[in-house]
Amino acid sequence: MTSKDVESPPDTPGVWQQKRRLSAAMRRVIERLVTTEAPEDELRTAADRLERYAEQLATRPHTLVTWGNPEVSTAGSVGGFFDLSPLIGQANPLAPPIRLWIDGDRVRGTATFGWAYQGPPAHLHGGFVAAMFDEALGMAQSLSGSPGMTGTLTVRYRKPTPLYRELRIEAWVDRVEGRKIFTASRLYCDETLLAEAEGIFISVDFSAMQQVVRIPAHPPERPGDPPHAG
């Protein structure tokens, strides 16, 4: 399965389809807002409408997503990963335009970043390069049969990564030594090597982790408020 043909939870497929649609629209707004020269009145009207909808969403029921989660190692459902991931989630407006898929024993992907992700002039911020590697390597190590969590991520930047050019990434498992899963990845634009990375993932008992991780049952009451303790 690829991030382009994500399964929906069987009980609310229409809801998740609309979440993906809304998230895609929000990403387009983010990309265009960075460089727009729209007039003040138009921006004020849009901000007013968005603020009202944010308040409306605050009145709707909220629940934890139980059919998957954003971390590939513990997703439980492929749809949970491809919908909720903050890096490739189609229903997560934070996710940049990255698409990953499994090709045999490798993970491959493409991405094209715009001005919203700029670091050096006309080039991608290095933090997004590192994040893309972590996501691709994480997906690759999940194929090992005993997936874990990132222990070490080493990135070597060879050349600046351009904006508005299709990037190509590949990742694979190099070897497994006990609980350590050694992975490697490369990032290209056409045939030019832009960066490469190595990751060491540590297998963990996720069932035990779930018993000690506390997740708030409801989001903060207001944007910016910390979750309630207790």
Steps between C-alpha positions, in 0.01 A plus 500: 500500500616854434414834653290564188245226564437509871236285662231674703359376832193292410260688729565855374659489151326817386623698799861405433469576130385851590779534758750423223332750271500773766861427592606523135324836468671626817839399364430694180404804707820472701713479187331798332464711814878521546552706184156651433451872443124478554345822640454551872119483487505163326746358751296636790184338365674166455651517850159582649340202327777263603487617859124441506542149364771428758253599771232283338733198501562560870130431565505165318567168677863393510629149542829318481562329167488130580548341159864606456753761594763720333806290588565231240649260754183499709239604246301179521326609180679616188225756466586638843853572383413639158216715634640630828876526459623860544729442203291311244150488653234585244259601776766699688538858368844524661637236264723628218454362146681168549381170352652168606437144389647153544687349205615150591745534786542877451301810569485753219343842485471836333450855623482850356534782753391862448576835663334409831793264567783733398822518701787638292375717212307282250600181684342266752556549873738230623265403780248371247772298329577333833132445575445342158788261565362408843159421350639293211744313724226439754282349233790285375590365844138398553563234235755330726234308692595650839467876448618755751553869557772736381814476710743686274452695178808620313453724196770606255399795283682477167334780304224756565155354438304710247140611532243424229700204369386142543714322756547126515576307817580135564555322831582147607607278789874436497515245779352397834711435808293393798263784582682742268372552146752676275350691207624723218344747259587735213329809360530601134389767259514336158829310527671743738558372853385774737529330838530163664416367841551210736262409779518258788162390635455318828232232525269558793202334662225732381233326705692587816552856376127553454449424869725786611419760236224736609297656218247773581146385426412843366700778335575823690196723539669790323781512244830519680370365829694201637307174543330460836694296752332218682 
